[in-house]
C-alpha cells in the first residue's frame, strides 16, 4: 500500500537512496493518465525520479505549472512554509498508521500556512471570493474532470484508467482536479489550483470536436456497444464526477449510477415501482396534515420580517463594527459619537445577563387587538371549530375542514401497513445502510479538507456558533448544585417566610425543614438525591420521584412549582438565575417545556401571570407547553368525568384569547413567546385496545387512559383549527412537537410522521427502517438526549444517535433534564462534550448539530437569519453561510446532493 498522498504545494516526496535502489514507482507515476504501464523498466523509473527531483514533470512543467527553475522554487517555498528537510514526507511500499496520521495533520497545517501567506501578500482572506475549497487530488477521483466518459478507456480498475486525450490535444494546459464534487451551476467544471488561483472550465465541446473521428476511439466504442453484449442488462451510467457527486459512484436507484438496479428485470422493476408508490403515499399523507395545520416553513406569521419581537433582541455586535468601517484609532473624531444639541442620547439597552426582565413593560403592549367577528364552538367529536358567521355555525360549516378521527385512523393504518411491508422494509434498510456507508466514504476522502476550510473562517468555532437546547423541561432546567445552593440561601436568609399552607395551618420555611428533621447544614447533593443514574433504568416511576428534593413532595411544591402558596416566586427567582447564565454565555438558547395539566380552566391564566408578573422574558428563551397524558389519574381521583373535559380545559382559553385578547391580556402576551405543544408521559406503559372502534371523548368515561395516537389526534385537530384562526388574525401559530419513540410501541412514530412537526427522542426509529427513511426524506427534526436515555431506557454505546447523524437525519442534541443528568453549569455543552468524546465527533460534526438545533427551534425567522445567515432556508451551499455556521460548504453540498438523489429515484 502506498504512503499518504499530500495535497500541500510543498509536500513532494523526498526520495532517499534506498528508494532509488528499490525502484519503487511514485504515486504520481502510478496514477498519472500519461504514464506508462506499472511494470516499466527500472531505468525509466530511475530517470523519472531524478527528473522529478529537479522539479520537472513528464509534460515539461514543474509541479506548480509556473516555470522550469524547479530547484529555486522548491527551496523558496519550503522556506516560506517553514518546512525542514526532516519534515518532508517519504513514501514507502509499506503502510505506517502513525506516519500517515502525522502526515495527514501536516496537510492541514500546510493548508493553514499557505492561507496565512496569501493573507499577508493580498492584505486579506480570499476564501469567499472563489467559493471553492482547497484542492485535494484524491486517488479515487479521475484527473479528467469534465471530459465525457467516452474519452476514457475501460480497464480493470480506476487505477489503470487512462485518457485517450493527450495534453497537447487539449491546448497544452495543465488541468488539475476539482475538490470532490464541486461542479459549476452551468455544467462547466472549474475550481481552484494548488496556489488558490481560479481554473477555467474545460472546453469539452472543443475536445469532442477534435476526437469524434478518432479511429481508435470509434473502435473502442464499437467494441463496448450494447448490441455486442445482448446478455448483459444495459444501463446508461455517465461518469458521476462530471455531475458533482461526492465520494464514490454508488448507485442511486433504477438505471442511475454504478450499482443501480437492472432495468431489464421485470420483477425487480415492478417491486420497486410498488415500493416507490408506497413511500410517496406516506409522504403525501404527511404533507396533507402538515399543510392543513400550518406547521410548514413560513406558515407562521411571526416568520414575517415585519413581525415585532418584544422585548427586542440585542443588536448584533457586527452591526456596530460596520458603522465604524473605514475609521482607525488615529482619527479620534471618527470614533466618537456626536449628538445634535436638540437630540437626546438613546437609552442604552439592558446588558445581557443582568437585570433580567427589566426591559419588559406590559404598558408598552397596549392597546391590545380588538375582538374578532368570528365565533368558535366545540363539535360532536370534541374538536373546537371556528365559524365565520352565525349562519355558518348553524349550518356547521367551519372555516377549515379538520379530518375526522375515522379518517385519521384510516390514514394511520395506511402508514402502518407500508412500514410493515416486507419489500418496503428491506428497501429502506438497504438505503439507510447505503447512506451511512456513503457518508463514511465521504468523510474519509474529505476529512482534512473540512479541517482546512474551518481554519479559514475567522472568529467562528464550536463555542461561538448558536446552539439551541430544543428539549429541556423547565422544572429541571438547573443543575443539582445550583438548586442546592438556592435552597440553602433561602433557609439562611428567609427562614421565617411563610411558604406553605398544609393541614389547616401556615408553615414557614424553617418549620417545613424541621418537620423532615433537616437543617441547612445537613443539606448536600447526596441528601437532595435528585440524580437519576443508578436505580432508574427502565423505572420511569422512580425517575418521576427524582423530581422531589430529599424525596419530599412538599419541597417540590415550594421550590419547583408555579402554582403554590407563594405564587411560584422561588421558581421564578431561580429561573432568572439560569437565564442570566444563558445570556452571559450569549450563544446558548433554550426552549423550556412547562406544564398545562388540563385539570381546570384557569391554569392558563395562572401560568401567564407567573411569566408576565415575574418578567421572565429573554432573547435566549422560548416556551413549549407540555400536556401530560394523565387522564386516568384524574379519573381515579374524581377530577374528571370524561376525556372531553381535558380537551376543554386545555384549548378553550386559547380560543377565547384568540377571539378577544383583552379577555386574557397576560395570556395573549405570553403566547407570543410560546412556539408549540408537547405531549409527555411514560411511553412504555402498555396500551390495551379495549375497543374495536374508539369512542368519542365525551363518552370516554372509563378508567383506561386513551392511547398515544388518540391523544395526538385531539392535540393536532384542535391546534390545526386554532392555527388557522390565529393566522387569519395575524397572531403567531403553534407546532406539535411531542415526546415520541423513547419507549413503547412503534405505532407512536407513525402518528408523529402523520401530523407532527418534529419529535423528541426517536430511539425506536432504529427498529422501523421505513419510518426512519421517511424521517430522512422529510428531514423531520429529532431532538435526542443520549445522557437521559442512558439513565432510563438505552445504554449510551447502543444509542442510535450516531447512525442517525451519519445517515443524514435532522438530529440535534438536547439535555432533557439537567437537574437529573447534568453535573456542570452548562448542561448543553456537557451533552455535546460527552457525545464528542464517545462518538469521536469532529468540530464540523458538532457545528452541524448546532445548526440543526437552530433550524428545529421555534425562534423567529429574523433571529435565525442573524444566527445562520440571511439565506439559511435555502438548501445546500446556497443557504450555507460559513462565517456564521462554521460548517464547510463541501459538507452542505454533500448532504443536499445525497438527499436530492434519494428523491430522484
Order of alpha helices (4+ residues) and beta strands (2+ residues): alpha-alpha-alpha-alpha-alpha-alpha-beta-beta-alpha-alpha-alpha-alpha-beta-beta-alpha-alpha-alpha-beta-alpha-beta-beta-alpha-alpha-alpha-alpha-alpha-beta-alpha-beta-alpha-alpha-alpha-beta-alpha-beta-beta-alpha-beta-alpha-beta-alpha-alpha-beta-alpha-alpha-alpha-alpha-alpha-alpha
